[in-house]
Structure formats: structure tokens, C-alpha cells
């Protein structure tokens, strides 16, 4: 009998102890808070090259996007309300973290926000907000438990590159820690960020420039002429103007436009500026720049780039090559290569 009573008391005591470790749902909900497990880094930007130019107005957004996580557990949260806070890790101006290129202000800044996917809510940085967790958790002392996990894929970290004032600086943006997000701990103790936002690969580049396609395929009409038209000091006909218009070049300052007319070795022997013609004899085609300076066949000539809608002026004429000019019709194509550097 004594043995049975001892066993009964021990069983009762164990039951009481176990019961004491399970408070009511209301008590659990009041505790709330999260424990840190891992930190995820969200990198800006996956597609790094961002075309920009000085003419962009302040507040213009040349690039925006978001970074996602891979599902790693970052926090374990207890039933109740958990408080999340975010803040910038660098000085801000007008809600933007200024970006630099080789230590010089780039003329652009970055804005960050967090989109909670499970709640479809967007929170700007900096911000403080709460998430409510309802899943009941097993006692802390049981191993290998997961309680209301917060993963790196529960939220997207969005960003906007925004035009600020000042001159645009082109090049690789300096790496920078931009923002963090952390949860208020369940009890007094250290606070660890569970989301980091960094700029590691972002390049501000000049936009591509181009020439109007119809101008590159235009027909320049020369003539008709007769032999007497070559009775000039240059032994050539008058210059005829033609132009190539810039289709797009938003940031022409500091850019060089390099034109190459024709191919090396295509000129008339001994006449580096003349293109041979089929039909007329002892006469060649000659092209010049806006100042009527003849350009060698296949040799690049460089000019300062012009802005959108502006035109490069050139000239064309016929020139005697020696001997008596003989008449004839001709149609001569000239390849044009334009490089913006």
C-alpha cells in the first residue's frame, strides 16, 4: 500500500508540474515577440546597368524593382503581436539615401520599402508595424520545434532609384549598406537584424545614342553635270549638303560620335578621299565634313555628340581623277558606321 501511494503522489506531482508549463492561450498571446534565427541579405540590383542623364528632372525614377529571399527561416515568433522595425543605415536626404560614384555624389538616391506578402501590406523605410501570430507553440525546452516562422521569402524588399539634384556622375555606384529590419525581442536582450539591404552592383551609364534610320539609307542626288563643270581650281563640282540626324542621345555631353564612311582599301589608287564609280570615267565621289574638309575613305572622323533631333552636316561632290572626264550614269552606295564613345 505504501508503495502504491508513493507512486500515486509522484504521478500527481508530475501532472502538476507539466500543467504549470502550459499557460492559457490568453497568457501566451500577451507574450508575443520573436527569436532571431538567421539574417537574409537583399541585394540591389540584379540588372545593374541603369541609363541616366543630366536632363532627368528631380524625383524621376529611372529604375525600380524588388529583391526576394530563398525561404530561409529568419525568425520564430510566439503567439500574439510581434513588432517589426526598419531603419536606414546611412544618412538620408528627403527620404533618400544618396548614392556615390568613386566617393562623388551621383545625382541619384535610393528609397526602400518592405512588402509583406502574407498580408499584402507595404511599409516604407523607416517604419514600425506589427504582425499577429496565432499558432500555439510547444514549450521552449522541447528541441527541434518551429513556432510561427518568418522566412526570407515572406516579404519582398522593393527599391526605387530616384533622381536628386546636382550633376550626374556616371560609373559604378559605391557599395553601401542601405537598410535593416529587426524584430523587438521577446524579452530584454540583444536585437539582431533579420533583413539587410545592400547596394553591391549598380552602374549608372549614359543612354545609347543612335542615328535616324531613314537618314542612314538616304539618296544624295548629284548632277546632272558635264565636263565643263570640272573647270574649277579643285577640278570638282560644287559641294552638295546632306545630313545625318540624331534619333536619340539624351546625354550627349562628354560623348564622341565617330563616323566611318566606306571601307579601308576601297578608294581609288593614289586618291585616298575618292570612291570609284561605275559609268563615268576619270571621276570619283568625294565626301567632306561640315567644314568641307575631305574625309579619307574608311578612316574614322570624330565629332562631339549632338543631342536628340540635332544633325551632323556633311557634303558630297564629284572630282576629276586625271585624264578627260567621260560621261555616264552611276549609283554608288557608301557604308556608314557610327560609334558613340
C-alpha positions, 0 to 999 in steps of 0.5 A: 500500500505504501508503495502504491501511494508513493507512486500515486503522489509522484504521478500527481506531482508530475501532472502538476508540474507539466500543467504549470508549463502550459499557460492559457492561450490568453497568457501566451498571446500577451507574450508575443515577440520573436527569436532571431534565427538567421539574417537574409541579405537583399541585394540591389540590383540584379540588372545593374546597368541603369541609363541616366542623364543630366536632363532627368528632372528631380524625383524621376525614377529611372529604375525600380524593382524588388529583391526576394529571399530563398525561404530561409527561416529568419525568425520564430515568433510566439503567439500574439503581436510581434513588432517589426522595425526598419531603419536606414543605415546611412544618412538620408536626404528627403527620404533618400539615401544618396548614392556615390560614384568613386566617393562623388555624389551621383545625382541619384538616391535610393528609397526602400520599402518592405512588402509583406506578402502574407498580408499584402501590406507595404511599409516604407523605410523607416517604419514600425508595424506589427504582425499577429501570430496565432499558432500555439507553440510547444514549450521552449525546452522541447528541441527541434520545434518551429513556432510561427516562422518568418522566412526570407521569402515572406516579404519582398524588399522593393527599391526605387532609384530616384533622381536628386539634384546636382550633376550626374556622375556616371560609373559604378555606384559605391557599395553601401549598406542601405537598410535593416529590419529587426524584430523587438525581442521577446524579452530584454536582450540583444536585437539582431537584424533579420533583413539587410539591404545592400547596394553591391552592383549598380552602374549608372551609364549614359543612354545609347545614342543612335542615328535616324534610320531613314537618314542612314539609307538616304539618296544624295542626288548629284548632277546632272553635270558635264565636263565643263563643270570640272573647270574649277581650281579643285577640278570638282563640282560644287559641294552638295549638303546632306545630313545625318540626324540624331534619333536619340542621345539624351546625354550627349555631353562628354560623348564622341560620335565617330563616323566611318564612311566606306571601307579601308582599301576601297578608294581609288589608287593614289586618291585616298578621299575618292570612291570609284564609280561605275559609268563615268570615267576619270571621276570619283565621289568625294565626301567632306565634313561640315567644314568641307574638309575631305574625309579619307575613305574608311578612316574614322572622323570624330565629332562631339555628340549632338543631342536628340533631333540635332544633325551632323552636316556633311557634303558630297561632290564629284572630282576629276581623277586625271585624264578627260572626264567621260560621261555616264550614269552611276549609283554608288552606295557608301557604308556608314558606321557610327560609334558613340564613345 
